[in-house]
Amino acid sequence: MVESSPGRVLVVEHAHAIRHCLCLHLELGGYQYETAQDTGTALQRLATDPFDLAIVDTGSMRVDRLPLDREARDRVANPDVRFLLLTDQSQMLDGVVALERGADAYLVKPFGLREFVARVRALLRTWPTNDDAAFTRARGGPILIHGIQINPARRRVRLEERDLRMTEQEFQLLYLLATHPGCVFTRDALLKQIWGSGTYVTTRCVDTLVKRVRKRLEQSTRRPRYLLTVRGVGYKFAA
């Protein structure tokens, strides 16, 4: 196994042949990996080892046992661990539900190994290699808007002297909107920016992600001050 690695990965897969193939390509990509074959072992490893990414075959681990929401993430070694789900066509609904709960992406089997490696690389990348102004501006340092401090380098959000814990996708959504105050983003634009193209995700996941960010940020989710809905179009950050 490679000693210097861009990320630690847990592979949860009960089928030996598939597990071997996935791990081989992770090793070729320079990633450190560990494996688990069932729900109990996977949860134990996540609780004790700070993995950066968990690749979970939904046939090997129950989706409802995944530590996806913020409260559950606080009980694992790395609360910011990202989840990539591998699903069969018959389990696509499980993948969508998991995305709404906080998973980062999923692939539908059969998938190409080049696509698999590209998705792993994208999920473990500190910042997308995207020329969009929102992400380019992240290299310029923290921003302060409406009393909200956002530090992209440390993935830190503070409001009224409180640290707000956010998942990677929640942070990306907030940063993208906050760096473009008053600019309206369609749901499709947010979907492409945060999840990328070629992902089996619907705009419903964007709405769910906005709700999650509002719960952390707003005093009243029914009357938000910061993340505003533009009916029939999408969302914007208050100017």
C-alpha positions as CSV (number, residue, x, y, z in Angstrom):
1,M,0.0,0.0,0.0
2,V,1.3,3.5,-0.9
3,E,2.6,5.4,2.2
4,S,2.2,9.0,1.0
5,S,-1.4,9.5,-0.1
6,P,-3.8,12.4,-0.9
7,G,-6.5,10.8,1.2
8,R,-7.5,7.8,3.3
9,V,-10.3,5.8,1.9
10,L,-12.6,3.1,3.5
11,V,-14.1,0.6,1.0
12,V,-17.2,-1.1,2.2
13,E,-17.8,-4.0,-0.2
14,H,-18.7,-7.6,0.5
15,A,-18.0,-9.0,-2.9
16,H,-14.3,-10.0,-3.0
17,A,-13.8,-9.5,-6.8
18,I,-15.4,-6.0,-6.8
19,R,-13.5,-5.1,-3.6
20,H,-10.2,-6.2,-5.1
21,C,-10.8,-4.3,-8.3
22,L,-11.7,-1.0,-6.5
23,C,-8.8,-1.3,-4.2
24,L,-6.4,-2.0,-7.0
25,H,-7.4,1.2,-8.8
26,L,-7.2,3.2,-5.5
27,E,-3.7,2.0,-5.0
28,L,-2.7,2.9,-8.5
29,G,-4.1,6.4,-7.8
30,G,-1.9,6.7,-4.7
31,Y,-4.6,6.5,-2.1
32,Q,-4.4,4.7,1.2
33,Y,-7.3,2.4,1.8
34,E,-8.8,0.0,4.3
35,T,-11.7,-2.4,3.7
36,A,-14.8,-3.5,5.5
37,Q,-17.3,-6.1,4.4
38,D,-20.4,-5.4,6.6
39,T,-22.2,-2.6,8.4
40,G,-20.9,-3.3,11.9
41,T,-17.2,-3.3,10.8
42,A,-17.7,-0.2,8.7
43,L,-19.3,1.8,11.5
44,Q,-16.5,0.7,13.9
45,R,-13.8,1.8,11.5
46,L,-15.5,5.1,10.9
47,A,-15.8,5.7,14.6
48,T,-12.1,5.1,15.3
49,D,-10.2,6.1,12.1
50,P,-10.3,9.5,10.4
51,F,-11.1,8.5,6.9
52,D,-11.4,11.2,4.2
53,L,-13.8,9.2,2.0
54,A,-16.0,6.1,2.5
55,I,-16.9,4.2,-0.6
56,V,-20.0,2.2,0.3
57,D,-21.7,-0.5,-1.8
58,T,-25.4,-0.2,-0.8
59,G,-25.7,-3.9,-1.1
60,S,-23.0,-4.3,1.7
61,M,-24.2,-1.7,4.2
62,R,-27.7,-0.4,5.0
63,V,-28.1,3.2,3.9
64,D,-30.1,4.1,7.0
65,R,-27.1,3.1,9.1
66,L,-24.8,5.6,7.4
67,P,-23.7,8.5,9.6
68,L,-24.8,11.2,7.1
69,D,-26.5,13.9,9.1
70,R,-24.6,16.4,11.2
71,E,-25.5,14.7,14.6
72,A,-24.3,11.3,13.4
73,R,-21.2,12.7,11.8
74,D,-20.2,14.1,15.2
75,R,-19.8,10.5,16.4
76,V,-17.3,9.5,13.8
77,A,-13.5,10.1,13.8
78,N,-13.7,12.6,10.9
79,P,-17.0,14.5,10.9
80,D,-16.1,15.8,7.4
81,V,-15.7,12.3,5.8
82,R,-17.3,12.2,2.4
83,F,-19.5,9.3,1.2
84,L,-19.6,7.8,-2.3
85,L,-22.3,5.2,-2.7
86,L,-22.3,2.4,-5.3
87,T,-25.8,1.3,-6.2
88,D,-27.6,-1.1,-8.5
89,Q,-30.3,0.2,-10.8
90,S,-32.8,-1.3,-8.5
91,Q,-31.3,0.7,-5.5
92,M,-31.2,4.1,-7.2
93,L,-33.9,5.4,-4.8
94,D,-31.6,4.5,-1.9
95,G,-28.9,6.6,-3.5
96,V,-31.2,9.6,-3.9
97,V,-32.5,9.4,-0.4
98,A,-28.9,9.2,0.9
99,L,-27.9,12.3,-1.1
100,E,-30.8,14.2,0.5
101,R,-29.6,13.1,4.0
102,G,-26.0,14.2,3.3
103,A,-24.1,11.8,1.1
104,D,-21.8,13.4,-1.4
105,A,-22.3,11.4,-4.6
106,Y,-23.3,8.0,-6.0
107,L,-22.5,5.8,-9.0
108,V,-24.9,3.3,-10.6
109,K,-23.5,-0.1,-11.4
110,P,-22.1,-1.0,-13.8
111,F,-19.8,2.0,-14.0
112,G,-16.4,2.5,-15.7
113,L,-13.3,2.4,-13.5
114,R,-12.1,5.6,-15.1
115,E,-15.3,7.3,-13.9
116,F,-14.9,5.7,-10.5
117,V,-11.3,7.1,-10.1
118,A,-12.4,10.5,-11.4
119,R,-15.2,10.7,-8.9
120,V,-12.9,9.7,-6.0
121,R,-10.4,12.3,-7.1
122,A,-13.1,15.0,-7.3
123,L,-14.5,14.2,-3.8
124,L,-11.0,14.2,-2.2
125,R,-9.9,17.4,-3.9
126,T,-9.5,20.3,-1.5
127,W,-11.0,22.7,-4.0
128,P,-12.5,21.9,-7.5
129,T,-10.1,22.7,-10.3
130,N,-12.8,25.0,-11.7
131,D,-12.3,28.5,-13.0
132,D,-15.5,29.7,-11.6
133,A,-15.0,33.0,-9.8
134,A,-16.5,31.7,-6.6
135,F,-13.8,29.0,-6.2
136,T,-11.0,31.1,-7.7
137,R,-11.7,33.8,-5.1
138,A,-11.3,31.2,-2.3
139,R,-7.5,31.5,-2.7
140,G,-7.8,35.2,-1.7
141,G,-8.6,34.4,1.9
142,P,-11.6,34.7,4.3
143,I,-14.7,36.8,3.5
144,L,-17.0,38.6,5.9
145,I,-20.6,39.3,4.9
146,H,-23.6,40.2,7.0
147,G,-21.6,39.3,10.1
148,I,-20.8,35.8,8.7
149,Q,-17.1,34.9,8.6
150,I,-16.3,32.3,5.9
151,N,-12.7,31.0,5.7
152,P,-12.3,28.7,2.7
153,A,-8.8,27.6,3.5
154,R,-10.0,26.2,6.9
155,R,-13.5,25.4,5.8
156,R,-14.7,27.5,8.8
157,V,-17.9,29.4,9.2
158,R,-18.5,31.7,12.2
159,L,-21.7,33.6,13.0
160,E,-22.1,35.7,16.2
161,E,-18.9,34.1,17.8
162,R,-20.3,30.6,17.0
163,D,-18.6,28.0,14.8
164,L,-21.0,26.5,12.4
165,R,-20.1,22.9,11.5
166,M,-20.9,22.1,7.9
167,T,-20.4,19.3,5.4
168,E,-18.3,19.9,2.3
169,Q,-21.4,20.4,0.1
170,E,-23.0,22.7,2.6
171,F,-19.9,24.8,2.7
172,Q,-19.6,24.9,-1.1
173,L,-23.2,26.1,-1.4
174,L,-22.8,28.8,1.2
175,Y,-19.5,30.0,-0.2
176,L,-20.7,30.1,-3.8
177,L,-23.8,32.2,-2.9
178,A,-22.1,34.4,-0.4
179,T,-19.4,35.4,-2.9
180,H,-22.1,36.5,-5.3
181,P,-24.5,38.4,-3.1
182,G,-27.7,39.3,-4.9
183,C,-26.9,37.1,-7.8
184,V,-29.6,34.5,-8.6
185,F,-28.5,30.9,-9.2
186,T,-30.8,28.5,-10.8
187,R,-31.2,25.0,-9.3
188,D,-29.6,23.5,-12.4
189,A,-26.6,25.8,-12.0
190,L,-26.1,25.0,-8.4
191,L,-26.5,21.3,-9.2
192,K,-23.8,21.4,-11.8
193,Q,-21.4,23.5,-9.7
194,I,-21.7,21.4,-6.5
195,W,-22.3,17.9,-7.7
196,G,-20.7,18.2,-11.1
197,S,-22.0,16.8,-14.4
198,G,-22.8,13.2,-15.0
199,T,-24.1,12.6,-11.5
200,Y,-27.5,11.0,-10.9
201,V,-28.9,13.8,-8.8
202,T,-32.0,15.9,-9.2
203,T,-32.7,19.5,-8.4
204,R,-34.6,18.2,-5.4
205,C,-31.2,17.6,-3.8
206,V,-30.4,21.3,-4.2
207,D,-33.5,22.2,-2.2
208,T,-32.6,19.7,0.5
209,L,-29.1,21.1,0.7
210,V,-30.4,24.7,1.0
211,K,-32.7,23.6,3.9
212,R,-29.7,22.0,5.7
213,V,-27.6,25.2,5.4
214,R,-30.5,27.3,6.6
215,K,-30.9,25.2,9.7
216,R,-27.3,25.9,10.6
217,L,-27.4,29.6,9.6
218,E,-30.8,31.1,10.0
219,Q,-32.7,31.9,13.2
220,S,-35.9,31.2,11.3
221,T,-35.9,28.8,8.3
222,R,-39.4,30.1,7.4
223,R,-38.2,33.7,7.2
224,P,-34.5,33.4,6.1
225,R,-32.3,36.5,6.2
226,Y,-29.4,35.2,4.2
227,L,-30.3,32.3,1.8
228,L,-33.3,33.6,-0.1
229,T,-35.6,31.8,-2.5
230,V,-36.3,33.3,-5.8
231,R,-39.6,31.6,-6.7
232,G,-39.6,29.6,-9.9
233,V,-35.9,30.2,-10.5
234,G,-33.5,29.2,-7.6
235,Y,-31.7,30.9,-4.8
236,K,-29.5,33.9,-3.9
237,F,-27.6,35.3,-1.0
238,A,-28.9,38.6,0.5
239,A,-27.1,41.6,-1.0
